[in-house]
């Protein structure tokens, strides 16, 4: 028996950076309530981990975006 997979597409504006986004929002690490874009969640995570090197941050963000297939509109 085949099942139907339901796909929900969200369209929202990130309250932290103001970008128009599609896809699933992430929960902010700062208050565990606010829904933010995946890029802002990555930034919060890197801040929490204490990663300050710009090169390392960009490399990590690029890798994570590939993994989560982020759909942020520019």
C-alpha positions in Angstrom: 0.0 0.0 0.0 1.4 3.4 -1.0 1.1 6.4 1.3 0.9 10.0 0.3 3.5 12.3 1.7 2.1 15.7 2.5 4.4 18.6 1.9 3.8 21.9 3.6 5.6 25.0 2.2 6.1 27.9 4.6 6.6 31.4 3.4 7.7 33.9 6.0 9.9 36.9 6.9 12.6 36.2 9.4 12.2 38.6 12.4 15.9 38.6 13.0 17.4 39.5 9.6 14.3 40.5 7.6 14.9 38.1 4.7 11.9 36.6 2.8 12.2 32.8 3.2 10.5 29.7 2.1 10.8 26.3 3.7 10.7 25.3 7.3 11.7 27.9 9.9 14.0 27.1 12.8 13.6 27.8 16.5 15.9 30.5 18.0 18.4 29.3 20.5 18.0 32.6 22.4 14.5 32.1 23.6 13.4 28.8 22.2 10.1 30.4 20.9 10.9 32.7 18.0 10.9 31.2 14.5 13.9 32.3 12.5 15.5 31.5 9.1 18.0 28.7 8.9 20.9 31.2 8.3 20.1 33.1 11.5 19.9 29.7 13.4 23.4 28.8 12.0 24.7 32.2 13.1 23.3 31.7 16.6 24.8 28.2 16.8 28.2 29.4 15.7 28.0 32.3 18.3 27.1 29.8 21.0 30.0 27.6 20.1 32.4 30.6 20.2 33.5 30.2 16.6 34.8 33.7 15.6 37.0 33.0 12.6 35.2 34.4 9.5 36.7 31.8 7.3 35.6 28.9 9.5 32.1 30.4 9.9 31.7 30.7 6.1 32.9 27.2 5.5 30.6 25.8 8.2 27.6 27.8 6.9 28.2 26.6 3.3 28.4 23.0 4.5 25.2 23.2 6.6 23.3 24.9 3.8 24.1 22.0 1.5 23.0 19.5 4.1 19.6 21.2 4.8 19.0 22.3 1.3 18.1 25.8 2.5 15.7 27.7 0.2 16.2 31.4 1.2 15.1 33.9 -1.3 17.4 36.9 -2.0 
